[in-house]
Amino acid sequence: MYDLGLYGLWSQCNYGSMIAYYALHQYLTKQGCQVLMLELPAMGGAPLYEHGWTHARRFAEEHYAISHVYSPEDMWKYNNMCKQFLLGPDQLWNFGVSRNYGRSFYFDFVEDFKPKLAYATSFGHEIDFTPEEEKRDIKRLLERFDAIGVREDDSIRLLSQYGVESQQVIDPMFLLPPSVYEALADKAWIRPQGDFVAACISDPTPEAAECVRALSEQYGHIPVIPILDGNAREWEEKKERLGYDVPENVQLEDLVYALLHAKVIITDSYHATCLAILFHKPFIAIPNQFRGYSRFDSLARLLPLQDRYCYYDAERIRQGAYNYLPDFSVIDTVIREQAAISEQWLAENID
């Protein structure tokens, strides 16, 4: 029997989800915890992760022990495999996301006597999109959790509306030293050389593309290495909107390599922003309201980062407003303090 069943969107083709779950898994295993990654339910006879041999599936099978895929009605069988259950670091309580998986993101399949925890779980936004008619049952499920650590401070307020207490914890990416991610970069297949801009843009717009061009110009017209979000859906359309020749079949290791070796980074990805901070890179973050501004806002309140946020202002980029390194000594101190608090939370709540 495994010590822990880790559940969430770790199998999806989203680089941010992939690396956040990898970080939490790495941290837990380094503490001696045997972790089983729990598959999403098969709805209508088919698994909910992207079909076929995706880059996310390849990465997962290289690094994790993975469960069998069950129908929603058979997910109770996980109780026979795991001593306790942990919901992972993602906006799993965003109703637009959770409704696709029944109520499994509230551990409706876990028996009452099994410990139920959540680490860095999020609503994704500063408001709760859960319909009123759903809230009574969700409140009952949330009340069964033994401990909840949320990624954003907004989520503390939203959970309190269900009468549920929680504590803010740091994103699991900050629980690990940069060397862990550097080891991933060592396995990259795509290895750009020289000075370049790493442009990790999940949701390209004309304004975002103009900001990328402006940053390249500001740094002497150095090449741009553009990377989209890893999801094959709408890939061609996004590539056209960004206006660059985007490399295909980019693996998570390739993304990490690009961020590690870039001269400068521009991104609308929360997790690419986290890596830029860990790698001590000059960076510009474009808070992505489409995918949830709350996490950017909460991170800025946690770390002194507000001056690194750009709201599609290409002219400020051309003027060199971001051409300096953040004070990483201050940022690192806050990260160490918050990581220690979060590690204590994990130690107290995971058996």
ChimeraX attribute file (.defattr): number of C-alpha atoms within 10 A of each C-alpha:
attribute: neighborCount
match mode: 1-to-1
recipient: residues
	/A:1	13
	/A:2	16
	/A:3	17
	/A:4	23
	/A:5	25
	/A:6	25
	/A:7	22
	/A:8	23
	/A:9	25
	/A:10	27
	/A:11	25
	/A:12	21
	/A:13	22
	/A:14	19
	/A:15	25
	/A:16	21
	/A:17	21
	/A:18	20
	/A:19	21
	/A:20	22
	/A:21	24
	/A:22	20
	/A:23	20
	/A:24	22
	/A:25	22
	/A:26	20
	/A:27	17
	/A:28	17
	/A:29	11
	/A:30	10
	/A:31	10
	/A:32	9
	/A:33	16
	/A:34	16
	/A:35	23
	/A:36	22
	/A:37	22
	/A:38	25
	/A:39	22
	/A:40	25
	/A:41	22
	/A:42	18
	/A:43	15
	/A:44	9
	/A:45	10
	/A:46	12
	/A:47	15
	/A:48	18
	/A:49	18
	/A:50	15
	/A:51	9
	/A:52	7
	/A:53	8
	/A:54	19
	/A:55	20
	/A:56	23
	/A:57	18
	/A:58	12
	/A:59	16
	/A:60	19
	/A:61	11
	/A:62	9
	/A:63	11
	/A:64	14
	/A:65	13
	/A:66	15
	/A:67	14
	/A:68	12
	/A:69	17
	/A:70	20
	/A:71	15
	/A:72	18
	/A:73	11
	/A:74	12
	/A:75	21
	/A:76	16
	/A:77	13
	/A:78	21
	/A:79	17
	/A:80	9
	/A:81	15
	/A:82	21
	/A:83	17
	/A:84	22
	/A:85	26
	/A:86	24
	/A:87	23
	/A:88	28
	/A:89	28
	/A:90	24
	/A:91	26
	/A:92	23
	/A:93	22
	/A:94	20
	/A:95	16
	/A:96	14
	/A:97	16
	/A:98	18
	/A:99	14
	/A:100	12
	/A:101	16
	/A:102	14
	/A:103	16
	/A:104	21
	/A:105	26
	/A:106	25
	/A:107	23
	/A:108	18
	/A:109	17
	/A:110	20
	/A:111	14
	/A:112	12
	/A:113	10
	/A:114	15
	/A:115	20
	/A:116	25
	/A:117	24
	/A:118	26
	/A:119	26
	/A:120	25
	/A:121	27
	/A:122	27
	/A:123	29
	/A:124	26
	/A:125	22
	/A:126	19
	/A:127	13
	/A:128	17
	/A:129	13
	/A:130	16
	/A:131	9
	/A:132	7
	/A:133	8
	/A:134	10
	/A:135	13
	/A:136	11
	/A:137	11
	/A:138	17
	/A:139	16
	/A:140	14
	/A:141	17
	/A:142	22
	/A:143	14
	/A:144	20
	/A:145	20
	/A:146	12
	/A:147	22
	/A:148	25
	/A:149	25
	/A:150	25
	/A:151	28
	/A:152	29
	/A:153	21
	/A:154	21
	/A:155	29
	/A:156	20
	/A:157	16
	/A:158	19
	/A:159	19
	/A:160	11
	/A:161	13
	/A:162	15
	/A:163	12
	/A:164	18
	/A:165	17
	/A:166	18
	/A:167	17
	/A:168	21
	/A:169	23
	/A:170	25
	/A:171	26
	/A:172	24
	/A:173	24
	/A:174	21
	/A:175	19
	/A:176	15
	/A:177	11
	/A:178	16
	/A:179	11
	/A:180	12
	/A:181	21
	/A:182	15
	/A:183	13
	/A:184	15
	/A:185	22
	/A:186	13
	/A:187	15
	/A:188	17
	/A:189	14
	/A:190	17
	/A:191	15
	/A:192	16
	/A:193	9
	/A:194	10
	/A:195	15
	/A:196	22
	/A:197	25
	/A:198	28
	/A:199	31
	/A:200	24
	/A:201	25
	/A:202	21
	/A:203	18
	/A:204	19
	/A:205	16
	/A:206	12
	/A:207	15
	/A:208	24
	/A:209	18
	/A:210	18
	/A:211	26
	/A:212	28
	/A:213	22
	/A:214	20
	/A:215	28
	/A:216	22
	/A:217	14
	/A:218	17
	/A:219	17
	/A:220	9
	/A:221	13
	/A:222	16
	/A:223	16
	/A:224	22
	/A:225	20
	/A:226	23
	/A:227	23
	/A:228	25
	/A:229	21
	/A:230	22
	/A:231	16
	/A:232	14
	/A:233	10
	/A:234	8
	/A:235	15
	/A:236	11
	/A:237	10
	/A:238	19
	/A:239	19
	/A:240	13
	/A:241	16
	/A:242	25
	/A:243	15
	/A:244	16
	/A:245	12
	/A:246	18
	/A:247	12
	/A:248	12
	/A:249	13
	/A:250	18
	/A:251	21
	/A:252	22
	/A:253	22
	/A:254	21
	/A:255	26
	/A:256	25
	/A:257	24
	/A:258	26
	/A:259	26
	/A:260	22
	/A:261	20
	/A:262	23
	/A:263	17
	/A:264	24
	/A:265	26
	/A:266	28
	/A:267	29
	/A:268	25
	/A:269	23
	/A:270	21
	/A:271	20
	/A:272	25
	/A:273	25
	/A:274	17
	/A:275	19
	/A:276	23
	/A:277	19
	/A:278	21
	/A:279	19
	/A:280	18
	/A:281	21
	/A:282	18
	/A:283	27
	/A:284	25
	/A:285	26
	/A:286	23
	/A:287	22
	/A:288	19
	/A:289	13
	/A:290	8
	/A:291	16
	/A:292	17
	/A:293	16
	/A:294	23
	/A:295	27
	/A:296	24
	/A:297	20
	/A:298	16
	/A:299	20
	/A:300	15
	/A:301	13
	/A:302	16
	/A:303	17
	/A:304	15
	/A:305	17
	/A:306	13
	/A:307	12
	/A:308	19
	/A:309	20
	/A:310	21
	/A:311	14
	/A:312	19
	/A:313	15
	/A:314	18
	/A:315	13
	/A:316	15
	/A:317	22
	/A:318	18
	/A:319	12
	/A:320	13
	/A:321	13
	/A:322	19
	/A:323	16
	/A:324	11
	/A:325	12
	/A:326	18
	/A:327	11
	/A:328	16
	/A:329	10
	/A:330	11
	/A:331	17
	/A:332	16
	/A:333	12
	/A:334	15
	/A:335	19
	/A:336	14
	/A:337	11
	/A:338	20
	/A:339	20
	/A:340	15
	/A:341	15
	/A:342	23
	/A:343	16
	/A:344	11
	/A:345	18
	/A:346	18
	/A:347	12
	/A:348	10
	/A:349	15
	/A:350	17
	/A:351	11
